Amino acid sequence: MADKVVRTFGPLALTNTLTTNVYNNTSALIYDVITHIHVVNKTAGAVTFSLWIGATGTNSAGTEFFNGQSVAANSTFDWYGRLKMTSTDFLVGGASASTSLTIMAEGVQVVV
């Protein structure tokens, strides 16, 4: 098994549709471990974002990863951890104001 450090997705402008697919790994032969999510607010007011882990285009109760996380005006939000994403996992979400936030993630991609 080999792995490599990658930019997992982004930069991507979040829309105000909370069921938008933000990320999905389409290959069953690899999985990604997201270690860092970086969100930029480029506006003069606070904006919130929410993310869910689950099925494509849905945000079901009990699958919240971030819920109404506020990003202050003209600032950034950073999350560090370890989130394994397989080909059946979708990261779904959006922001309270369309295209005000930009999101990107980095991590490790593992070939199985």
C-alpha positions, -999 to +999 in steps of 0.1 A: +000+000+000+014+034-010+002+069+001+009+105-009+001+139+004-024+157-018-047+186-020-079+167-016-102+193-031-106+230-038-103+258-037-141+258-042-167+286-036-195+273-013-230+281-025-260+287-003-275+254-013-267+231+017-270+199-003-242+206-027-216+178-032-184+194-020-162+163-023-164+126-033-136+102-041-149+082-071-124+054-070-129+023-049-091+016-053-081+046-031-093+064+000-084+098+013-077+109+048-085+146+051-062+162+077-068+199+071-099+219+060-093+256+053-122+280+048-117+317+037-143+344+042-137+371+016-165+394+027-170+422+053-195+402+074-195+369+092-207+339+072-216+304+084-210+271+067-223+235+073-209+202+061-224+167+063-208+132+056-232+108+039-250+102+007-248+124-025-269+156-024-284+151+011-278+165+046-295+140+069-298+145+107-270+127+125-245+131+097-234+167+106-196+174+105-199+212+109-232+229+116-235+266+114-197+272+119-191+309+118-162+324+099-155+360+109-154+388+083-122+388+062-107+359+081-102+321+079-112+290+097-089+259+099-098+224+111-071+198+117-079+161+123-082+128+105-113+121+084-113+090+062-133+093+030-140+063+008-157+062-026-191+058-009-187+089+013-198+124+001-189+156+018-220+178+013-227+213+024-229+250+018-227+285+033-252+310+046-243+334+017-235+322-017-198+324-029-187+343+002-167+314+015-140+294-003-131+259+010-102+236+003-088+205+020-056+186+020-046+152+033-032+118+024-044+096-004-039+059+001-039+032-027-054-001-015 
